[in-house]
């Protein structure tokens, strides 16, 4: 019945002028993951990452939808939930009273938790237990230099360097050391190769830096010095919200909107050299209200997806994306 409803909705869109959505195989979601008490739930889930011990960190915004102008007061409830990757059991919660509009979450090389806060205009480093140990940027002040951000979106790591995709207002990747000292930056705002229009996510695979250039509808790859190495743009593809490497050198992109601005969740698997291998759809919550926003890959190959408007995180079992 659900498939029929989705199909009818797609046909209705087509009759209004927009072509039907891609007809993609649907990947199976692991049931009853995570384990959440009855009556409890998430706010907008903006990020997910896997840390040591297969601990899955979920970043969300309870009672704080993404709406401009942003408030200035922190979210009163915990914004980080930590689950066991295998069982989905809730292990910890923290972050209450600290974040204004949390957006991205990544695990650093020493196991620390790095969070971008688009409302605070800062990058925050926490211990795995939630103790704040470092802030980069000037709280509440927008800018485009060593000590200011323009709604930073995500963090990745290249050796002992911290790469920040920045962001909704800027179009750059800013680089710092692990203690927050500025090293340099690359990129600019625009639509030409090497430029960005909302660099929404960043990842490192081998010696390449991958950036999900969301509003330009492409993934761009750079060498470690910020020189453009590749640009993957395909007509008909959607807007990439996240990009992550797989353990075998392949990499994934996650699209939260298609090329006609209809939200959903589409996963695309690419080879090491950027050739598209397979594409999958992930079932939306009732009412087609899902939008894929971030993804993470566990040590066992399990895939976790942050569904921001569906207010959930879902798990795909290891091997789910194998050829069928």
C-alpha positions in Angstrom: 0.0 0.0 0.0 2.8 2.4 0.9 4.5 1.8 -2.4 1.3 2.5 -4.3 0.8 5.8 -2.4 4.4 6.8 -3.3 3.9 5.8 -6.9 0.6 7.8 -7.1 2.3 10.8 -5.7 5.1 10.5 -8.2 2.6 10.3 -11.0 0.8 13.4 -9.7 4.1 15.3 -9.8 4.7 14.1 -13.3 1.3 15.4 -14.4 2.2 18.8 -13.1 5.2 19.1 -15.3 8.0 17.6 -13.3 9.2 14.2 -14.5 8.8 11.1 -12.2 11.5 10.3 -9.7 14.2 7.9 -10.5 13.0 4.3 -10.3 15.6 3.0 -7.9 15.8 -0.2 -5.8 14.9 0.4 -2.2 17.5 -0.7 0.4 16.3 -2.5 3.5 16.4 -0.6 6.8 17.4 -2.5 10.0 14.3 -2.7 12.2 14.2 -1.4 15.8 17.4 0.5 15.5 18.0 2.6 17.5 16.2 1.5 20.7 14.2 4.6 21.9 11.8 4.6 24.8 8.2 5.0 23.9 7.2 8.6 23.7 10.8 9.7 23.3 12.3 10.8 20.0 14.6 13.2 18.1 14.4 16.7 16.9 15.8 17.4 13.4 18.6 14.9 13.0 21.4 16.7 11.2 24.5 14.5 11.6 25.7 11.0 12.5 29.2 9.6 13.0 30.8 6.4 14.3 33.5 6.5 16.9 35.8 4.0 18.6 34.1 1.0 20.0 31.4 1.2 17.3 29.6 4.0 19.3 27.2 5.9 17.0 26.9 9.6 17.7 23.7 11.2 16.6 23.4 15.0 16.5 19.9 16.5 16.6 18.0 19.7 17.4 15.2 19.0 19.9 12.6 21.7 19.7 14.8 23.8 17.4 13.8 23.6 13.7 16.1 25.2 11.1 14.4 28.6 10.8 15.9 32.0 10.2 16.7 34.2 11.9 18.3 31.8 14.3 17.8 32.1 18.0 20.8 33.0 20.1 19.9 30.9 23.2 21.3 27.4 23.4 19.0 24.3 23.1 18.1 23.3 26.7 17.9 19.6 26.0 20.7 17.1 25.1 21.7 17.4 21.4 24.0 14.4 21.2 22.8 10.8 21.7 25.2 7.9 21.7 24.1 4.4 20.7 25.8 1.0 20.5 26.2 0.3 16.8 25.3 -3.3 17.0 22.3 -3.3 19.3 21.1 0.3 19.0 21.0 0.6 22.8 21.2 4.2 24.1 24.6 4.6 25.9 24.8 8.3 26.7 23.3 11.8 26.0 25.0 15.2 26.4 25.1 18.7 24.9 22.3 20.4 26.8 22.6 24.1 27.1 25.6 24.3 24.8 24.6 24.5 21.1 22.4 26.9 19.2 22.0 25.4 15.7 24.2 22.3 15.6 24.8 21.0 12.1 27.7 18.6 11.5 29.4 16.0 13.7 32.7 14.2 13.0 35.0 12.0 15.1 38.6 13.2 15.2 41.8 11.1 15.0 42.1 11.1 18.8 38.4 10.1 19.3 37.2 13.6 20.1 33.8 14.8 18.8 33.9 17.8 16.5 30.7 19.7 16.0 29.9 22.6 13.7 27.3 25.0 15.1 25.9 27.3 12.4 24.1 29.4 15.0 27.2 30.0 17.2 29.4 30.4 14.0 31.9 28.1 15.6 33.5 24.7 15.5 33.4 22.9 18.9 35.6 20.0 20.1 34.3 17.7 22.8 35.6 14.7 24.6 33.5 11.5 23.9 31.7 12.2 27.2 30.7 15.7 26.2 33.3 18.0 27.8 34.0 21.1 25.7 37.8 21.4 25.2 38.2 23.8 22.2 36.2 26.4 20.2 37.3 27.8 16.8 35.6 31.0 15.6 34.0 34.0 17.2 30.7 33.2 18.8 27.7 34.8 17.0 29.9 36.7 14.6 29.9 35.9 10.9 33.0 36.4 8.7 35.4 34.9 6.2 38.8 34.8 7.8 41.0 32.8 10.3 38.7 33.5 13.3 35.2 33.7 11.7 32.9 31.4 9.8 29.8 31.8 7.7 27.6 29.0 9.0 30.1 26.1 9.0 28.7 22.8 7.9 31.1 19.9 8.5 34.6 18.8 9.6 37.0 16.2 8.2 40.6 15.3 9.0 43.7 15.0 6.8 46.4 13.7 9.1 46.7 16.2 12.0 44.9 18.9 10.0 41.2 19.9 10.5 39.3 20.7 7.4 36.1 22.8 7.8 33.5 23.2 5.0 32.3 26.7 5.4 29.4 27.0 4.6 26.0 28.4 4.0 27.3 32.0 3.7 30.9 31.4 2.7 32.3 29.2 -0.1 35.5 27.7 1.2 37.4 25.0 3.0 39.3 26.4 6.0 42.2 24.4 7.5 43.4 24.3 11.1 45.7 22.2 13.2 44.2 20.1 16.0 44.6 22.9 18.5 42.6 25.3 16.4 45.5 27.3 14.8 44.6 28.6 11.3 46.7 27.1 8.5 45.0 28.3 5.3 42.0 28.0 3.1 40.9 27.2 -0.5 37.9 27.7 -2.6 35.5 30.6 -3.2 31.8 31.1 -3.7 30.5 30.5 -7.2 29.6 27.9 -9.8 32.9 27.4 -11.7 35.1 24.3 -11.2 36.7 24.6 -7.8 34.1 26.9 -6.5 31.3 26.1 -4.1 27.6 26.9 -3.6 27.0 25.6 -0.1 29.8 23.2 0.6 27.6 21.0 2.8 29.9 18.1 3.7 33.6 17.2 3.5 35.5 13.9 3.7 39.0 12.5 3.1 39.7 9.3 1.1 43.3 8.5 0.6 45.1 11.7 -0.4 41.9 13.3 -1.8 39.5 15.8 -0.2 35.9 15.3 -1.3 33.4 18.1 -0.9 29.6 17.8 -1.4 29.0 21.0 -3.3 25.3 20.9 -2.6 23.6 23.7 -4.6 25.9 23.1 -7.6 24.8 19.5 -7.6 28.2 17.9 -7.7 31.0 16.3 -5.7 34.4 17.9 -6.1 37.8 16.3 -5.3 40.9 18.2 -4.3 44.5 17.2 -3.6 45.9 17.9 -0.2 47.0 21.4 -1.3 43.5 22.4 -2.4 44.0 22.0 -6.1 41.0 20.7 -8.0 41.5 17.1 -9.1 38.1 16.0 -10.3 34.5 17.2 -10.6 31.6 14.8 -10.8 28.5 16.4 -12.2 25.8 14.4 -13.9 22.6 15.7 -15.5 19.6 14.5 -13.6 21.4 13.9 -10.4 20.2 15.5 -7.2 21.8 17.7 -4.5 24.5 15.9 -2.5 24.2 16.6 1.2 26.9 14.2 2.4 29.9 12.2 1.1 31.8 9.4 3.0 34.5 6.9 2.1 33.9 3.2 2.4 36.6 0.9 4.0 37.5 -0.6 0.5 38.2 2.8 -1.1 34.8 3.2 -2.7 32.7 6.2 -1.5 29.1 7.1 -1.0 27.1 10.3 -1.7 23.8 11.0 -0.1 21.2 13.2 -1.9 18.6 14.9 0.1 16.8 16.6 -2.8 16.5 15.6 -6.4 17.2 17.9 -9.4 13.6 19.1 -9.2 13.9 20.0 -5.5 11.8 17.2 -4.2 13.2 15.9 -0.9 14.0 12.3 -0.2 16.9 10.0 0.4 19.1 8.6 -2.4 22.4 6.8 -1.9 25.0 6.5 -4.7 28.0 4.2 -4.5 31.1 5.3 -6.5 34.3 3.4 -7.4 37.7 4.8 -6.2 38.0 6.8 -9.4 34.5 8.3 -9.2 32.6 6.0 -11.5 29.0 5.5 -10.4 28.4 1.9 -9.6 24.9 1.7 -8.0 22.1 3.9 -6.7 19.5 3.1 -4.1 16.5 4.8 -2.5 15.7 4.7 1.2 12.1 4.6 2.3 10.7 7.9 3.6 8.6 8.4 6.7 4.9 8.7 6.0 4.0 11.7 3.9 7.3 11.7 2.0 8.8 14.0 4.6 12.3 12.6 4.6 15.5 14.4 3.6 18.8 12.7 3.8 21.3 15.1 5.5 24.3 13.0 6.6 25.7 9.5 6.6 28.4 7.5 8.4 30.0 4.1 7.8 30.8 1.8 10.7 33.8 -0.5 11.0 31.7 -3.5 10.0 30.4 -1.7 6.9 27.0 -0.8 8.4 25.7 2.6 7.0 23.9 5.1 9.2 21.8 7.9 7.7 20.6 11.2 9.4 17.1 12.1 8.1 16.7 15.7 9.1 13.1 16.4 8.3 12.0 12.8 9.1 13.6 13.3 12.6 15.2 9.9 12.7 18.4 8.0 12.1 18.3 4.7 10.2 20.8 1.9 9.9 21.5 -0.2 6.8 23.1 -3.6 7.5 26.6 -4.4 6.3 26.5 -5.6 2.7 23.2 -3.8 1.9 24.6 -2.1 -1.2 26.0 -5.2 -2.9 25.0 -5.8 -6.5 21.6 -7.5 -6.8 
